[in-house]
Amino acid sequence: MSKCNSGCSCTGCPTVTAVMGGSSGRREGRRLRLPLAAWFFIVVATGVLVLDLLDANAEVYHSRESALRLAFPDADSVTTRTLTLSEDEAQEVSDRSGRRPDSRLVQVYEAWAGGTIRARGIIDTHNVRSLPETIFVVVGVDHRVKAVHLLAFHEPVQYRASSRWLEQFEDETLDRDLVVRRDIAGIAGATMTANVITAAVRRCVATIEVGCAPPPGQYSEGAAP
């Protein structure tokens, strides 16, 4: 058997095999060992992309000012009142609604017309799945729900409650039937949204009942608190 000379091009030549193998090994090593700066760039870019996708889902429908006009269209003026619930009052809210308030400091909006309070409302922000939504729960002085408005929603739009669904709460009172699958119908494909909003409405109504309770006999519409 003759030995391959230095100019041989056969694939079995030990010289060619060694050169090809060495070159391939060096190329493979370069593909696997990315610089640290490159990995950092990939991580940051991925994070920015995720945030952009989340922002694309975010929907804010009303500012504070437009929300107040929506909630109290006939009001001469709207004032704010900060409730400082005692421990006993917070427990009472929990007993009535089924959930303890997230804070013992609660801001209540009060709509005035003709020198009397006609309605009250609480803007409530809570998580649906992992992202927040904000609703405005409007309650009459008789403690019946007047309206529930969706102000902002950051989950994917397919989980959002429609205005028509929110209309179910109108004229409801805080009782055992103010729950999903009783007085409140569910939302197909968005059960969590229905449950979370209903719980928030119950909590807001209970907070107003406990923190803004008028003297006995003054529950009629238009009565001053």
Biotite code that builds the C-alpha atoms (Angstrom):
import biotite.structure as struc

atoms = struc.array([
    struc.Atom([0.000, 0.000, 0.000], chain_id="A", res_id=1, res_name="MET", atom_name="CA", element="C"),
    struc.Atom([1.435, 3.356, -1.019], chain_id="A", res_id=2, res_name="SER", atom_name="CA", element="C"),
    struc.Atom([1.581, 6.178, 1.459], chain_id="A", res_id=3, res_name="LYS", atom_name="CA", element="C"),
    struc.Atom([-0.402, 9.343, 0.763], chain_id="A", res_id=4, res_name="CYS", atom_name="CA", element="C"),
    struc.Atom([1.827, 12.237, -0.182], chain_id="A", res_id=5, res_name="ASN", atom_name="CA", element="C"),
    struc.Atom([1.453, 15.737, 1.191], chain_id="A", res_id=6, res_name="SER", atom_name="CA", element="C"),
    struc.Atom([-0.713, 16.813, -1.774], chain_id="A", res_id=7, res_name="GLY", atom_name="CA", element="C"),
    struc.Atom([-3.237, 13.966, -1.354], chain_id="A", res_id=8, res_name="CYS", atom_name="CA", element="C"),
    struc.Atom([-6.935, 14.846, -1.273], chain_id="A", res_id=9, res_name="SER", atom_name="CA", element="C"),
    struc.Atom([-8.418, 11.470, -0.292], chain_id="A", res_id=10, res_name="CYS", atom_name="CA", element="C"),
    struc.Atom([-10.772, 11.508, 2.679], chain_id="A", res_id=11, res_name="THR", atom_name="CA", element="C"),
    struc.Atom([-8.979, 8.620, 4.301], chain_id="A", res_id=12, res_name="GLY", atom_name="CA", element="C"),
    struc.Atom([-5.681, 10.434, 4.498], chain_id="A", res_id=13, res_name="CYS", atom_name="CA", element="C"),
    struc.Atom([-4.596, 10.831, 8.123], chain_id="A", res_id=14, res_name="PRO", atom_name="CA", element="C"),
    struc.Atom([-3.344, 14.329, 7.407], chain_id="A", res_id=15, res_name="THR", atom_name="CA", element="C"),
    struc.Atom([-6.618, 15.471, 5.822], chain_id="A", res_id=16, res_name="VAL", atom_name="CA", element="C"),
    struc.Atom([-8.719, 13.784, 8.523], chain_id="A", res_id=17, res_name="THR", atom_name="CA", element="C"),
    struc.Atom([-6.787, 15.474, 11.293], chain_id="A", res_id=18, res_name="ALA", atom_name="CA", element="C"),
    struc.Atom([-7.055, 18.880, 9.664], chain_id="A", res_id=19, res_name="VAL", atom_name="CA", element="C"),
    struc.Atom([-10.785, 18.517, 8.970], chain_id="A", res_id=20, res_name="MET", atom_name="CA", element="C"),
    struc.Atom([-11.513, 17.183, 12.442], chain_id="A", res_id=21, res_name="GLY", atom_name="CA", element="C"),
    struc.Atom([-9.536, 19.918, 14.130], chain_id="A", res_id=22, res_name="GLY", atom_name="CA", element="C"),
    struc.Atom([-11.194, 22.647, 12.106], chain_id="A", res_id=23, res_name="SER", atom_name="CA", element="C"),
    struc.Atom([-14.681, 21.202, 12.759], chain_id="A", res_id=24, res_name="SER", atom_name="CA", element="C"),
    struc.Atom([-13.975, 20.935, 16.470], chain_id="A", res_id=25, res_name="GLY", atom_name="CA", element="C"),
    struc.Atom([-12.867, 24.564, 16.645], chain_id="A", res_id=26, res_name="ARG", atom_name="CA", element="C"),
    struc.Atom([-15.996, 25.727, 14.782], chain_id="A", res_id=27, res_name="ARG", atom_name="CA", element="C"),
    struc.Atom([-18.246, 23.701, 17.097], chain_id="A", res_id=28, res_name="GLU", atom_name="CA", element="C"),
    struc.Atom([-16.572, 25.196, 20.122], chain_id="A", res_id=29, res_name="GLY", atom_name="CA", element="C"),
    struc.Atom([-17.216, 28.706, 18.820], chain_id="A", res_id=30, res_name="ARG", atom_name="CA", element="C"),
    struc.Atom([-20.941, 27.940, 18.314], chain_id="A", res_id=31, res_name="ARG", atom_name="CA", element="C"),
    struc.Atom([-21.442, 26.709, 21.882], chain_id="A", res_id=32, res_name="LEU", atom_name="CA", element="C"),
    struc.Atom([-19.441, 29.314, 23.767], chain_id="A", res_id=33, res_name="ARG", atom_name="CA", element="C"),
    struc.Atom([-21.332, 32.605, 23.306], chain_id="A", res_id=34, res_name="LEU", atom_name="CA", element="C"),
    struc.Atom([-19.826, 35.646, 25.006], chain_id="A", res_id=35, res_name="PRO", atom_name="CA", element="C"),
    struc.Atom([-21.472, 36.683, 28.281], chain_id="A", res_id=36, res_name="LEU", atom_name="CA", element="C"),
    struc.Atom([-22.498, 39.987, 26.728], chain_id="A", res_id=37, res_name="ALA", atom_name="CA", element="C"),
    struc.Atom([-24.444, 38.119, 24.028], chain_id="A", res_id=38, res_name="ALA", atom_name="CA", element="C"),
    struc.Atom([-26.376, 36.099, 26.618], chain_id="A", res_id=39, res_name="TRP", atom_name="CA", element="C"),
    struc.Atom([-27.133, 39.302, 28.558], chain_id="A", res_id=40, res_name="PHE", atom_name="CA", element="C"),
    struc.Atom([-28.466, 40.924, 25.395], chain_id="A", res_id=41, res_name="PHE", atom_name="CA", element="C"),
    struc.Atom([-30.725, 37.913, 24.680], chain_id="A", res_id=42, res_name="ILE", atom_name="CA", element="C"),
    struc.Atom([-32.177, 37.948, 28.212], chain_id="A", res_id=43, res_name="VAL", atom_name="CA", element="C"),
    struc.Atom([-32.855, 41.689, 28.145], chain_id="A", res_id=44, res_name="VAL", atom_name="CA", element="C"),
    struc.Atom([-34.379, 41.567, 24.670], chain_id="A", res_id=45, res_name="ALA", atom_name="CA", element="C"),
    struc.Atom([-36.663, 38.702, 25.700], chain_id="A", res_id=46, res_name="THR", atom_name="CA", element="C"),
    struc.Atom([-37.805, 40.612, 28.778], chain_id="A", res_id=47, res_name="GLY", atom_name="CA", element="C"),
    struc.Atom([-38.594, 43.709, 26.733], chain_id="A", res_id=48, res_name="VAL", atom_name="CA", element="C"),
    struc.Atom([-40.582, 41.615, 24.262], chain_id="A", res_id=49, res_name="LEU", atom_name="CA", element="C"),
    struc.Atom([-42.644, 40.079, 27.091], chain_id="A", res_id=50, res_name="VAL", atom_name="CA", element="C"),
    struc.Atom([-43.369, 43.507, 28.561], chain_id="A", res_id=51, res_name="LEU", atom_name="CA", element="C"),
    struc.Atom([-44.394, 44.795, 25.149], chain_id="A", res_id=52, res_name="ASP", atom_name="CA", element="C"),
    struc.Atom([-46.811, 41.894, 24.771], chain_id="A", res_id=53, res_name="LEU", atom_name="CA", element="C"),
    struc.Atom([-48.301, 42.590, 28.207], chain_id="A", res_id=54, res_name="LEU", atom_name="CA", element="C"),
    struc.Atom([-48.671, 46.288, 27.382], chain_id="A", res_id=55, res_name="ASP", atom_name="CA", element="C"),
    struc.Atom([-50.425, 45.315, 24.170], chain_id="A", res_id=56, res_name="ALA", atom_name="CA", element="C"),
    struc.Atom([-53.077, 43.560, 26.290], chain_id="A", res_id=57, res_name="ASN", atom_name="CA", element="C"),
    struc.Atom([-53.502, 46.509, 28.673], chain_id="A", res_id=58, res_name="ALA", atom_name="CA", element="C"),
    struc.Atom([-56.714, 48.489, 28.192], chain_id="A", res_id=59, res_name="GLU", atom_name="CA", element="C"),
    struc.Atom([-57.554, 51.625, 30.191], chain_id="A", res_id=60, res_name="VAL", atom_name="CA", element="C"),
    struc.Atom([-61.063, 52.804, 29.354], chain_id="A", res_id=61, res_name="TYR", atom_name="CA", element="C"),
    struc.Atom([-61.532, 55.776, 31.673], chain_id="A", res_id=62, res_name="HIS", atom_name="CA", element="C"),
    struc.Atom([-59.473, 58.313, 33.547], chain_id="A", res_id=63, res_name="SER", atom_name="CA", element="C"),
    struc.Atom([-60.524, 59.224, 37.067], chain_id="A", res_id=64, res_name="ARG", atom_name="CA", element="C"),
    struc.Atom([-62.394, 62.282, 35.789], chain_id="A", res_id=65, res_name="GLU", atom_name="CA", element="C"),
    struc.Atom([-64.286, 60.467, 33.046], chain_id="A", res_id=66, res_name="SER", atom_name="CA", element="C"),
    struc.Atom([-65.087, 57.639, 35.470], chain_id="A", res_id=67, res_name="ALA", atom_name="CA", element="C"),
    struc.Atom([-66.699, 60.102, 37.886], chain_id="A", res_id=68, res_name="LEU", atom_name="CA", element="C"),
    struc.Atom([-68.788, 61.616, 35.069], chain_id="A", res_id=69, res_name="ARG", atom_name="CA", element="C"),
    struc.Atom([-69.826, 58.111, 34.000], chain_id="A", res_id=70, res_name="LEU", atom_name="CA", element="C"),
    struc.Atom([-70.741, 57.022, 37.524], chain_id="A", res_id=71, res_name="ALA", atom_name="CA", element="C"),
    struc.Atom([-72.517, 60.195, 38.654], chain_id="A", res_id=72, res_name="PHE", atom_name="CA", element="C"),
    struc.Atom([-74.009, 61.867, 35.552], chain_id="A", res_id=73, res_name="PRO", atom_name="CA", element="C"),
    struc.Atom([-76.615, 63.888, 37.474], chain_id="A", res_id=74, res_name="ASP", atom_name="CA", element="C"),
    struc.Atom([-74.430, 65.055, 40.362], chain_id="A", res_id=75, res_name="ALA", atom_name="CA", element="C"),
    struc.Atom([-73.981, 68.746, 41.161], chain_id="A", res_id=76, res_name="ASP", atom_name="CA", element="C"),
    struc.Atom([-70.646, 67.873, 42.744], chain_id="A", res_id=77, res_name="SER", atom_name="CA", element="C"),
    struc.Atom([-68.592, 64.869, 43.822], chain_id="A", res_id=78, res_name="VAL", atom_name="CA", element="C"),
    struc.Atom([-66.590, 64.786, 47.036], chain_id="A", res_id=79, res_name="THR", atom_name="CA", element="C"),
    struc.Atom([-64.215, 62.204, 48.440], chain_id="A", res_id=80, res_name="THR", atom_name="CA", element="C"),
    struc.Atom([-64.302, 60.678, 51.877], chain_id="A", res_id=81, res_name="ARG", atom_name="CA", element="C"),
    struc.Atom([-61.618, 58.449, 53.342], chain_id="A", res_id=82, res_name="THR", atom_name="CA", element="C"),
    struc.Atom([-62.963, 55.749, 55.601], chain_id="A", res_id=83, res_name="LEU", atom_name="CA", element="C"),
    struc.Atom([-60.700, 54.511, 58.356], chain_id="A", res_id=84, res_name="THR", atom_name="CA", element="C"),
    struc.Atom([-62.218, 51.185, 59.294], chain_id="A", res_id=85, res_name="LEU", atom_name="CA", element="C"),
    struc.Atom([-61.654, 49.955, 62.813], chain_id="A", res_id=86, res_name="SER", atom_name="CA", element="C"),
    struc.Atom([-60.644, 46.355, 63.325], chain_id="A", res_id=87, res_name="GLU", atom_name="CA", element="C"),
    struc.Atom([-64.220, 45.504, 64.247], chain_id="A", res_id=88, res_name="ASP", atom_name="CA", element="C"),
    struc.Atom([-65.549, 47.286, 61.138], chain_id="A", res_id=89, res_name="GLU", atom_name="CA", element="C"),
    struc.Atom([-63.068, 45.471, 58.890], chain_id="A", res_id=90, res_name="ALA", atom_name="CA", element="C"),
    struc.Atom([-64.234, 42.192, 60.393], chain_id="A", res_id=91, res_name="GLN", atom_name="CA", element="C"),
    struc.Atom([-67.849, 43.227, 59.808], chain_id="A", res_id=92, res_name="GLU", atom_name="CA", element="C"),
    struc.Atom([-67.073, 43.891, 56.142], chain_id="A", res_id=93, res_name="VAL", atom_name="CA", element="C"),
    struc.Atom([-65.517, 40.436, 55.960], chain_id="A", res_id=94, res_name="SER", atom_name="CA", element="C"),
    struc.Atom([-68.532, 38.811, 57.611], chain_id="A", res_id=95, res_name="ASP", atom_name="CA", element="C"),
    struc.Atom([-70.976, 40.509, 55.245], chain_id="A", res_id=96, res_name="ARG", atom_name="CA", element="C"),
    struc.Atom([-69.065, 40.113, 51.995], chain_id="A", res_id=97, res_name="SER", atom_name="CA", element="C"),
    struc.Atom([-67.074, 36.928, 52.526], chain_id="A", res_id=98, res_name="GLY", atom_name="CA", element="C"),
    struc.Atom([-63.734, 38.667, 52.124], chain_id="A", res_id=99, res_name="ARG", atom_name="CA", element="C"),
    struc.Atom([-61.766, 41.013, 54.344], chain_id="A", res_id=100, res_name="ARG", atom_name="CA", element="C"),
    struc.Atom([-60.960, 44.420, 52.791], chain_id="A", res_id=101, res_name="PRO", atom_name="CA", element="C"),
    struc.Atom([-57.438, 44.701, 51.406], chain_id="A", res_id=102, res_name="ASP", atom_name="CA", element="C"),
    struc.Atom([-56.914, 47.902, 53.401], chain_id="A", res_id=103, res_name="SER", atom_name="CA", element="C"),
    struc.Atom([-58.656, 49.553, 56.322], chain_id="A", res_id=104, res_name="ARG", atom_name="CA", element="C"),
    struc.Atom([-58.254, 52.899, 54.529], chain_id="A", res_id=105, res_name="LEU", atom_name="CA", element="C"),
    struc.Atom([-60.864, 53.151, 51.763], chain_id="A", res_id=106, res_name="VAL", atom_name="CA", element="C"),
    struc.Atom([-61.626, 56.145, 49.561], chain_id="A", res_id=107, res_name="GLN", atom_name="CA", element="C"),
    struc.Atom([-65.324, 56.647, 48.882], chain_id="A", res_id=108, res_name="VAL", atom_name="CA", element="C"),
    struc.Atom([-66.712, 59.053, 46.274], chain_id="A", res_id=109, res_name="TYR", atom_name="CA", element="C"),
    struc.Atom([-69.966, 60.786, 47.211], chain_id="A", res_id=110, res_name="GLU", atom_name="CA", element="C"),
    struc.Atom([-72.260, 62.350, 44.605], chain_id="A", res_id=111, res_name="ALA", atom_name="CA", element="C"),
    struc.Atom([-74.288, 65.378, 45.728], chain_id="A", res_id=112, res_name="TRP", atom_name="CA", element="C"),
    struc.Atom([-77.399, 66.854, 44.156], chain_id="A", res_id=113, res_name="ALA", atom_name="CA", element="C"),
    struc.Atom([-79.820, 69.325, 45.708], chain_id="A", res_id=114, res_name="GLY", atom_name="CA", element="C"),
    struc.Atom([-77.752, 69.485, 48.876], chain_id="A", res_id=115, res_name="GLY", atom_name="CA", element="C"),
    struc.Atom([-77.961, 65.759, 49.646], chain_id="A", res_id=116, res_name="THR", atom_name="CA", element="C"),
    struc.Atom([-75.905, 62.673, 48.860], chain_id="A", res_id=117, res_name="ILE", atom_name="CA", element="C"),
    struc.Atom([-77.524, 60.640, 46.085], chain_id="A", res_id=118, res_name="ARG", atom_name="CA", element="C"),
    struc.Atom([-74.964, 57.878, 45.569], chain_id="A", res_id=119, res_name="ALA", atom_name="CA", element="C"),
    struc.Atom([-71.576, 56.621, 46.665], chain_id="A", res_id=120, res_name="ARG", atom_name="CA", element="C"),
    struc.Atom([-68.898, 54.686, 44.852], chain_id="A", res_id=121, res_name="GLY", atom_name="CA", element="C"),
    struc.Atom([-65.602, 52.870, 45.339], chain_id="A", res_id=122, res_name="ILE", atom_name="CA", element="C"),
    struc.Atom([-62.928, 52.362, 42.696], chain_id="A", res_id=123, res_name="ILE", atom_name="CA", element="C"),
    struc.Atom([-61.578, 48.867, 43.292], chain_id="A", res_id=124, res_name="ASP", atom_name="CA", element="C"),
    struc.Atom([-58.433, 47.379, 41.727], chain_id="A", res_id=125, res_name="THR", atom_name="CA", element="C"),
    struc.Atom([-57.748, 43.647, 42.020], chain_id="A", res_id=126, res_name="HIS", atom_name="CA", element="C"),
    struc.Atom([-56.052, 40.828, 40.112], chain_id="A", res_id=127, res_name="ASN", atom_name="CA", element="C"),
    struc.Atom([-58.090, 38.584, 37.833], chain_id="A", res_id=128, res_name="VAL", atom_name="CA", element="C"),
    struc.Atom([-55.571, 35.838, 37.109], chain_id="A", res_id=129, res_name="ARG", atom_name="CA", element="C"),
    struc.Atom([-52.163, 37.466, 37.484], chain_id="A", res_id=130, res_name="SER", atom_name="CA", element="C"),
    struc.Atom([-52.881, 40.932, 36.070], chain_id="A", res_id=131, res_name="LEU", atom_name="CA", element="C"),
    struc.Atom([-55.122, 43.707, 37.413], chain_id="A", res_id=132, res_name="PRO", atom_name="CA", element="C"),
    struc.Atom([-58.461, 45.146, 36.480], chain_id="A", res_id=133, res_name="GLU", atom_name="CA", element="C"),
    struc.Atom([-60.205, 48.200, 37.936], chain_id="A", res_id=134, res_name="THR", atom_name="CA", element="C"),
    struc.Atom([-63.953, 48.600, 38.413], chain_id="A", res_id=135, res_name="ILE", atom_name="CA", element="C"),
    struc.Atom([-66.123, 51.389, 39.792], chain_id="A", res_id=136, res_name="PHE", atom_name="CA", element="C"),
    struc.Atom([-68.915, 50.126, 42.048], chain_id="A", res_id=137, res_name="VAL", atom_name="CA", element="C"),
    struc.Atom([-71.698, 52.701, 42.455], chain_id="A", res_id=138, res_name="VAL", atom_name="CA", element="C"),
    struc.Atom([-74.172, 52.258, 45.311], chain_id="A", res_id=139, res_name="VAL", atom_name="CA", element="C"),
    struc.Atom([-77.319, 54.213, 46.156], chain_id="A", res_id=140, res_name="GLY", atom_name="CA", element="C"),
    struc.Atom([-78.020, 55.556, 49.634], chain_id="A", res_id=141, res_name="VAL", atom_name="CA", element="C"),
    struc.Atom([-80.394, 52.607, 50.022], chain_id="A", res_id=142, res_name="ASP", atom_name="CA", element="C"),
    struc.Atom([-77.303, 50.385, 49.533], chain_id="A", res_id=143, res_name="HIS", atom_name="CA", element="C"),
    struc.Atom([-78.552, 48.918, 46.278], chain_id="A", res_id=144, res_name="ARG", atom_name="CA", element="C"),
    struc.Atom([-76.042, 48.649, 43.464], chain_id="A", res_id=145, res_name="VAL", atom_name="CA", element="C"),
    struc.Atom([-76.690, 51.348, 40.867], chain_id="A", res_id=146, res_name="LYS", atom_name="CA", element="C"),
    struc.Atom([-73.954, 50.378, 38.409], chain_id="A", res_id=147, res_name="ALA", atom_name="CA", element="C"),
    struc.Atom([-70.632, 48.602, 37.954], chain_id="A", res_id=148, res_name="VAL", atom_name="CA", element="C"),
    struc.Atom([-68.256, 50.110, 35.401], chain_id="A", res_id=149, res_name="HIS", atom_name="CA", element="C"),
    struc.Atom([-65.064, 48.573, 34.017], chain_id="A", res_id=150, res_name="LEU", atom_name="CA", element="C"),
    struc.Atom([-62.312, 51.209, 34.085], chain_id="A", res_id=151, res_name="LEU", atom_name="CA", element="C"),
    struc.Atom([-59.209, 49.191, 33.166], chain_id="A", res_id=152, res_name="ALA", atom_name="CA", element="C"),
    struc.Atom([-58.367, 45.616, 32.198], chain_id="A", res_id=153, res_name="PHE", atom_name="CA", element="C"),
    struc.Atom([-54.877, 44.185, 31.726], chain_id="A", res_id=154, res_name="HIS", atom_name="CA", element="C"),
    struc.Atom([-55.615, 40.507, 31.096], chain_id="A", res_id=155, res_name="GLU", atom_name="CA", element="C"),
    struc.Atom([-56.167, 39.236, 27.517], chain_id="A", res_id=156, res_name="PRO", atom_name="CA", element="C"),
    struc.Atom([-59.353, 40.675, 26.071], chain_id="A", res_id=157, res_name="VAL", atom_name="CA", element="C"),
    struc.Atom([-61.092, 37.282, 25.848], chain_id="A", res_id=158, res_name="GLN", atom_name="CA", element="C"),
    struc.Atom([-61.346, 37.256, 29.650], chain_id="A", res_id=159, res_name="TYR", atom_name="CA", element="C"),
    struc.Atom([-62.941, 40.705, 29.902], chain_id="A", res_id=160, res_name="ARG", atom_name="CA", element="C"),
    struc.Atom([-66.473, 41.182, 31.234], chain_id="A", res_id=161, res_name="ALA", atom_name="CA", element="C"),
    struc.Atom([-68.860, 42.913, 28.843], chain_id="A", res_id=162, res_name="SER", atom_name="CA", element="C"),
    struc.Atom([-70.954, 45.943, 29.742], chain_id="A", res_id=163, res_name="SER", atom_name="CA", element="C"),
    struc.Atom([-74.068, 43.841, 29.325], chain_id="A", res_id=164, res_name="ARG", atom_name="CA", element="C"),
    struc.Atom([-72.794, 41.278, 31.819], chain_id="A", res_id=165, res_name="TRP", atom_name="CA", element="C"),
    struc.Atom([-71.996, 44.039, 34.336], chain_id="A", res_id=166, res_name="LEU", atom_name="CA", element="C"),
    struc.Atom([-75.584, 45.308, 34.066], chain_id="A", res_id=167, res_name="GLU", atom_name="CA", element="C"),
    struc.Atom([-76.683, 42.244, 36.062], chain_id="A", res_id=168, res_name="GLN", atom_name="CA", element="C"),
    struc.Atom([-75.549, 43.968, 39.240], chain_id="A", res_id=169, res_name="PHE", atom_name="CA", element="C"),
    struc.Atom([-77.962, 46.883, 38.885], chain_id="A", res_id=170, res_name="GLU", atom_name="CA", element="C"),
    struc.Atom([-80.500, 47.033, 41.737], chain_id="A", res_id=171, res_name="ASP", atom_name="CA", element="C"),
    struc.Atom([-78.870, 44.097, 43.549], chain_id="A", res_id=172, res_name="GLU", atom_name="CA", element="C"),
    struc.Atom([-78.436, 44.122, 47.319], chain_id="A", res_id=173, res_name="THR", atom_name="CA", element="C"),
    struc.Atom([-75.817, 42.380, 49.417], chain_id="A", res_id=174, res_name="LEU", atom_name="CA", element="C"),
    struc.Atom([-77.406, 39.049, 50.226], chain_id="A", res_id=175, res_name="ASP", atom_name="CA", element="C"),
    struc.Atom([-76.637, 35.366, 49.807], chain_id="A", res_id=176, res_name="ARG", atom_name="CA", element="C"),
    struc.Atom([-77.906, 35.395, 46.218], chain_id="A", res_id=177, res_name="ASP", atom_name="CA", element="C"),
    struc.Atom([-75.402, 37.997, 45.041], chain_id="A", res_id=178, res_name="LEU", atom_name="CA", element="C"),
    struc.Atom([-73.049, 35.295, 43.775], chain_id="A", res_id=179, res_name="VAL", atom_name="CA", element="C"),
    struc.Atom([-72.222, 33.641, 40.481], chain_id="A", res_id=180, res_name="VAL", atom_name="CA", element="C"),
    struc.Atom([-74.751, 31.001, 39.395], chain_id="A", res_id=181, res_name="ARG", atom_name="CA", element="C"),
    struc.Atom([-77.496, 32.560, 41.490], chain_id="A", res_id=182, res_name="ARG", atom_name="CA", element="C"),
    struc.Atom([-78.423, 36.161, 40.716], chain_id="A", res_id=183, res_name="ASP", atom_name="CA", element="C"),
    struc.Atom([-75.242, 36.600, 38.672], chain_id="A", res_id=184, res_name="ILE", atom_name="CA", element="C"),
    struc.Atom([-74.700, 34.513, 35.538], chain_id="A", res_id=185, res_name="ALA", atom_name="CA", element="C"),
    struc.Atom([-71.211, 33.276, 34.780], chain_id="A", res_id=186, res_name="GLY", atom_name="CA", element="C"),
    struc.Atom([-69.032, 34.205, 31.813], chain_id="A", res_id=187, res_name="ILE", atom_name="CA", element="C"),
    struc.Atom([-68.284, 31.362, 29.399], chain_id="A", res_id=188, res_name="ALA", atom_name="CA", element="C"),
    struc.Atom([-64.526, 30.857, 29.259], chain_id="A", res_id=189, res_name="GLY", atom_name="CA", element="C"),
    struc.Atom([-63.903, 33.509, 31.925], chain_id="A", res_id=190, res_name="ALA", atom_name="CA", element="C"),
    struc.Atom([-65.194, 32.035, 35.165], chain_id="A", res_id=191, res_name="THR", atom_name="CA", element="C"),
    struc.Atom([-62.411, 33.621, 37.169], chain_id="A", res_id=192, res_name="MET", atom_name="CA", element="C"),
    struc.Atom([-63.344, 37.094, 35.917], chain_id="A", res_id=193, res_name="THR", atom_name="CA", element="C"),
    struc.Atom([-66.973, 36.593, 36.944], chain_id="A", res_id=194, res_name="ALA", atom_name="CA", element="C"),
    struc.Atom([-66.037, 35.355, 40.407], chain_id="A", res_id=195, res_name="ASN", atom_name="CA", element="C"),
    struc.Atom([-63.458, 38.085, 41.059], chain_id="A", res_id=196, res_name="VAL", atom_name="CA", element="C"),
    struc.Atom([-65.767, 40.938, 39.995], chain_id="A", res_id=197, res_name="ILE", atom_name="CA", element="C"),
    struc.Atom([-68.667, 39.575, 42.025], chain_id="A", res_id=198, res_name="THR", atom_name="CA", element="C"),
    struc.Atom([-66.442, 39.285, 45.100], chain_id="A", res_id=199, res_name="ALA", atom_name="CA", element="C"),
    struc.Atom([-65.244, 42.866, 44.587], chain_id="A", res_id=200, res_name="ALA", atom_name="CA", element="C"),
    struc.Atom([-68.809, 44.170, 44.285], chain_id="A", res_id=201, res_name="VAL", atom_name="CA", element="C"),
    struc.Atom([-69.796, 42.392, 47.486], chain_id="A", res_id=202, res_name="ARG", atom_name="CA", element="C"),
    struc.Atom([-66.760, 43.821, 49.292], chain_id="A", res_id=203, res_name="ARG", atom_name="CA", element="C"),
    struc.Atom([-67.447, 47.381, 48.102], chain_id="A", res_id=204, res_name="CYS", atom_name="CA", element="C"),
    struc.Atom([-71.124, 47.276, 49.049], chain_id="A", res_id=205, res_name="VAL", atom_name="CA", element="C"),
    struc.Atom([-70.266, 45.865, 52.474], chain_id="A", res_id=206, res_name="ALA", atom_name="CA", element="C"),
    struc.Atom([-67.647, 48.584, 53.001], chain_id="A", res_id=207, res_name="THR", atom_name="CA", element="C"),
    struc.Atom([-70.174, 51.320, 52.222], chain_id="A", res_id=208, res_name="ILE", atom_name="CA", element="C"),
    struc.Atom([-72.812, 49.683, 54.414], chain_id="A", res_id=209, res_name="GLU", atom_name="CA", element="C"),
    struc.Atom([-70.438, 49.489, 57.378], chain_id="A", res_id=210, res_name="VAL", atom_name="CA", element="C"),
    struc.Atom([-68.441, 52.683, 56.905], chain_id="A", res_id=211, res_name="GLY", atom_name="CA", element="C"),
    struc.Atom([-71.180, 55.023, 55.642], chain_id="A", res_id=212, res_name="CYS", atom_name="CA", element="C"),
    struc.Atom([-74.216, 53.741, 57.459], chain_id="A", res_id=213, res_name="ALA", atom_name="CA", element="C"),
    struc.Atom([-76.761, 56.560, 57.972], chain_id="A", res_id=214, res_name="PRO", atom_name="CA", element="C"),
    struc.Atom([-78.865, 56.772, 61.110], chain_id="A", res_id=215, res_name="PRO", atom_name="CA", element="C"),
    struc.Atom([-81.842, 54.355, 61.191], chain_id="A", res_id=216, res_name="PRO", atom_name="CA", element="C"),
    struc.Atom([-84.760, 55.497, 59.067], chain_id="A", res_id=217, res_name="GLY", atom_name="CA", element="C"),
    struc.Atom([-82.659, 57.530, 56.597], chain_id="A", res_id=218, res_name="GLN", atom_name="CA", element="C"),
    struc.Atom([-82.184, 54.997, 53.816], chain_id="A", res_id=219, res_name="TYR", atom_name="CA", element="C"),
    struc.Atom([-84.551, 56.639, 51.347], chain_id="A", res_id=220, res_name="SER", atom_name="CA", element="C"),
    struc.Atom([-83.168, 58.056, 48.109], chain_id="A", res_id=221, res_name="GLU", atom_name="CA", element="C"),
    struc.Atom([-82.004, 61.623, 48.567], chain_id="A", res_id=222, res_name="GLY", atom_name="CA", element="C"),
    struc.Atom([-81.669, 61.435, 52.347], chain_id="A", res_id=223, res_name="ALA", atom_name="CA", element="C"),
    struc.Atom([-78.566, 62.998, 53.795], chain_id="A", res_id=224, res_name="ALA", atom_name="CA", element="C"),
    struc.Atom([-76.215, 60.534, 55.526], chain_id="A", res_id=225, res_name="PRO", atom_name="CA", element="C"),
])
